Amino acid sequence: MGNNQHKPDALLPVINIGDFLVAPTSPGGQACAQALREACQDPGFCYLANHGIDARLEQDVIDISHRFFDLPKSDRLAIKNTKSAQFRGYTQLGMEITNNTQDWRDQIDFGPEKETVNLGPDDPQWLKLHGPNQWPPALPAMQDIISSWLGCMASLGTSVLSALAVGLGQEPDYFDYMAGDEPEFLMKVIRYPHVENDQDSEQGVGLHQDSGLITLILQNEVPGLEVGFGDDIVPVKQIPGTYIMNLGEMLQMATHGYLRATKHRVIMPPPGLERISLAYFVNPALEANIVPISLPPDLMTQAPGGENPNPDDPVFSVYGANKLKFRVRSHPDVAAIHYPDLV
């Protein structure tokens, strides 16, 4: 299989989000908001430094992730995602699809703990995305560790959205309406092993845009993430102590395309290595109807429009519809069981 690791690393902006977290109205906080806005316009990816998340907690999350993937397959399959109409739980290696091509990764998905919804005849199917997580019985420590990290990430995500709102000329709480009763966050605990396969494919996950608002990525030392940068797709190195941040297509749509949902992918690691990535997706509530923002005139002139140029892949204004579109496309085995009318 080929290897793209010889390409030069992307020179992504490093944003000191700590200046905004400590004193958002100070000159440093305001400068941070402007720098974040500029980074999210182009290239649409950046590093967040001084984010305030405890490094020991981050290491605990990485360690518990390794422990899960080291479990016997039968223990991992105890929380297989085909049991969940919410697409929660464990996705086996090779059972996810991007761009009609098999992804070589396995993962666990977590979201808000909610009661399932009994749909009426006129209810949208995306309401079935409300529901519980599946936690591995063979690894009881996982729930507490992951839940602690999720609480920290929710707070960081809210602060980043506030900084972006300020950078876009709005009040800090502008994006709060999207949260509804509870935002529909998503966390993926992802392993990318090296896999020899019949397709001679090195696709860990194929080139794609994210579906929600903001994605925050914690990763181990093994590389593999590549992002759209200019006219090329180039590797992104790890900077210890930072999170990689990118945007989803809902925020691109909400800002008329001023903020950019940059395409990205992951290339599988070389033999003998294993990449672990913790992705936290800051999303609206499922019921949220995203209304395009009124940008200041100088920013609006730089907004190319936020719709996906592919007419067969519309961006729905209601987040639940947009999320279900992505999930059905990526997990056809789950969709065939729980959403047969959409397959």
Secondary structure, DSSP 8 states (H G I E B T S, - for coil): ----TTS------EEETHHHHH-TTSHHHHHHHHHHHHHHHTTSEEEEES----HHHHHHHHHHHHHHHTS-HHHHHTTBGGG-TT--EEE-TT-EEETTEEE--EEEEE----------TTS-GGGGG-------TT-THHHHHHHHHHHHHHHHHHHHHHHHHHHTTS-TTGGGGGGTTS---EEEEEEEE----TT---EEEEEE-BSSSEEEEEE-S---EEEEETTEEEE----TT-EEEEEBHHHHHHTTTSS----EEEE---TT-EEEEEEEEE---TT-B-------HHHHTT----S-S-TTS---SBHHHHHHHHHHHH-HHHHHHH-GGG-
